[in-house]
């Protein structure tokens, strides 16, 4: 019988737990709202309750993709206030004790990056730079089918690369003029509101841009310019074979990606100008699948 991993996706609004096979198939899953304001005890209790509904004999290890920066020992070293008191949680140790399984913990975008590297848009490439554009901007690096965590768990955090556009915009991390302050969905919505006085969602802004609304097009154009310039510049350091972009902001399609590709080429060095920038293949289940694959990669002793 093939081995199956218990996989966990801990997000700001929902917790998804599933059984993931080595080919990425989700055999079963359970979901619950994240008790985000109730602290780590409530979040861990929710994970364990969902996991117990799925337990079976061939589940030998657990993988987790979670919001927040994950340290070497599977602890949450820093996190936004979307999850109350999440920073400092020894997540790997606590889940291993509660579940009686070896546990591997990744940041959620690192889990997505692993899914795309092994099964998705970067499959067959030796290295990939992954960006996830949503409420914020996350990133990950994969080489030879393994996610690089770096010395402090932040490798690939392209969302906090400095933007070439400097308008003094505050990033949720506390920094100023990071990519996330320009190319996240939240940032584009705020930029449109500043221009027009109207608060609209990103899909509404996209519809207006398609109808040739000047303000909507200007907001997307600026985000694309910053996104592409940062991708080109960041990949001068990473030197990945392919760049994969996912997340809800990809609903903008080529309105965002086409000019971003042009901007990336202007910043890229030498042969890296030919690196493809492609949409992610997997959607909302990518984190869960990547978490399961990380567990299966980890070996019997877990992380």
N, C-alpha and C positions, 0 to 999 in steps of 0.2 A: 504494500500500500504506500503511495506517495505521501511524503510529509506535508502537513498543512500548518500554516502559522496563524495564530490569533493576531489580528491586526487592529490597531486603534488609531483613530483620527480625532484629536482633541482640538476643536476650534472654538472661536468666541461665541458662537450661537448654537452649535450642535456637537454632539459626540457620536461618532460612528464606529462601531465595532463589528468586525467580520472575520470570516475564515477565508484565507487566501492561499491558493495553491501556487506551486512553483511557476506555472505558466501565466500567473496573474489573474486567474479566474477567481471571482468572489463567489464562494459556494453558498454562503448565507451571511446575513448581516442584521444588526439591530441598531436602532438609533434612538437618541433621547436629546432633549434640550440641555445645553450646558448650564449648570448652576453657577454662572460666571461671577455673580456677586457674593456667593456663599463661601468662597475660599477653596483651598486645595483638598481639604477632607471631603467636601461634598462632591468635587469633581472626581476624585479617585473612587469614591463609593459608587458613583454613577458608572464609571468604567467597569468596575468589578461586577456590578449587578448585570450589566449587559453581557459581559464575558461569560458569566455563569449560565446564561441562557444558551450559549453556543458551545460549551465545553464538550469535547469528545476525545476518544483514546489516542487518535493520531496527532493531536495538537501538542507539540513538545516545546514550543517557545513562542514568545510574544514580541511583536514589533510595534513601536509607537511613533507617530508623527504628531508633533504638538506645536502650538503657538509658543513663541519664546525662544531664546537662545539656550542651547543645550550644551552643557559642559562635558568633559571627558568621562565623568562617572555617571552620566545620565541625569544630572541635576539641572534645574532651570536656573541659569546664572543671571538672566535678566529677562524682563517681559514688560509689555505695555499694561496699562490699567484695564484692558478689556477683560482680563481674568484677575480678580482681586487676589492679592497676596501670592500670586503664582511664582514670582521670583523667589529663589531660595528653596523651592520644593525638591527634595531628593526623589524624583519621580521613579527612576529605575529601581532603586532600592525598595520603595514603598509598594510598587506594583509587583515586584518579584516576591516580596513577602506575602502579599495578599493573594496572588494567583498560584504561587508555588511553581513558577516557571522562570527560566532565564528570560530577561527582558532587554531589548535593544531600543534605545530612544534616539530619535532624530528630530531636528526642527522640521516643521511641516513642509516647507519648500524644499528642504533636502530630500525628504521622502518623495515629493513630486519629481524632483530631478532624477532620483534613482529609477522611478517608474519610467520616465521618458528615456533614460539612458539604456535601460535593459529591454524595454518593450515598445517604446513610443517613437517619437520623431527623431531621436538621436541614436536609435538602435543601429548597430553596425559601425558607429563612429568611435574612435578611441578616446575622444574627449568631447565634453559639451559644457557650455555655459547656459544655465537655465534662469529665466526671469519669470516671476509670477506677478502680474499687474492686477491688483484688485483694490480693496480699500487702502492697502499699502503696497509696497513693492518689495518682494523678497527675491533671493537669488541662491543659486547653488552651483557647484562645480562637480562634474563626474569625470573620472578617468579610469579607463579599462574596467568599466562596469561597477565602480565603487565610488561613493560620494566622498569627496575630500572635506573633512570638517575643519581643518586648520588647527592652530595651537589653542584657540579659544572658542572654537565652535562657530565662528562667524565667516568662514571661507565662502566666497561667492555673494556676500551681502552687497550686491550692486546698487540696491535701493538707497544706500548711504554714501555712494560716490558723489562727489561734488558736481553740480550742474554747470555747464558753460554759461547758462543764463543766470544772472545774479539779480534777483529782485527782492532779496531779503526775506524770502518765504521760510517760515519755520517748519521743520520736519517734526513729525510726532516723536522722534527719538530725542529731540531737544536741540539738534543741530540746525544749521541754516543753509538753505539752497542745496539740499540733497536732491537726487533724482526723484525720490518719493514725493517731494514737495511740488513736483511739476507733472509727473506722468502717472500718478495713481488716479483711480477713479474719483476719489475724494478731492484730490487737488484740482482736477479738471472741472469738477462741479463748482468748486469754490472760485476758480478763475472766471468761469462764466458768470457767476453771481456778481463778482466784482465788476465785470465789464457792463452788465446789463441791469443789475438790481433784481434779477429773477432767479429763484432757486429751482433748478431743474435737475432731474436725474440724467445719468450718462446716456441712456438710450434715447431720451428726448433730445439731448444735445446732438446726438448722432443723426437723428431724423432731420433736425434743422440744418445740420451741415450738408446732408444730402440734398436738401432743398436750396442750397447755396446761401444760407444765412452767414453773413460775414463774421459775426462774433463767434458763432459755433465753430466755423472753419478756422478762425484764428487761434482759438483755444486748443483745438486738436493739432494744428500745425506746430504750435509751440511745444506741446507735449511730445510730438514726434521728433522734433529737432533735438530736444534734450535727451530723449530716450536713445536715439540713434547715436548721438555724439558720445554718450556715456558707454553704450555697448562697444563702439569702436575703440574708445580709449581703454576700457576695462579689458577688452580682449587683447590689447597690446601687452597686457601683463599676464593674462591667463593663457593665451594662445590656444584656444579651443578650436576643434575642427568644425563645430557647428554651434549656433546659438538658437535656443528654443525659447519662445515666448508664449506664456499661457496666462490664465486668469480671466476674470470677467471683462476687463478692459478690451480684450481681443474681440468683443462684439463690434468694435469699430472697424475691424478688418483692415483692408488695404488703405483706408483713409489714414490709419496710423502707421501700419507697417511699411508701406511703400516709401513715404518720405523718411521714415526712420532708417531704412536700408541705405538711402542716399547719404544721410548724415553720418552713418557708421563708416561708410567707405571713405569719407573725407578725413576721418580721424584715424583710420586703420593704417598700420604700417605694412609695406611690402605686400607679400602674398596673402596676408590676412584680409586684404580688401575683397577677396573672393569668397570669404566665409559666408555661408548661407545663414540667413535669419528667418526661421520658419515657425509657424504656429505649432503649439503643443498638440499632440494627438489625443491625449487623455483629458477628460474633464473633471468633474467634482469627485470622482472616485480615485484619482491619481494618488492622493496622499495615503489613502488606506492601502492601495496595492503596493505602493513603495514601502510602506511600513512593514507589510508582510514579507516583501522580498528582502528587506534589510535583516529581518529576523532569520530568514532561511539562509542568508549569507553568513550569519554570525558564528555558526558552529554550535555544537552542543552546550558549550559553557556560557553562551549568551555574550553580552557585552562585557 
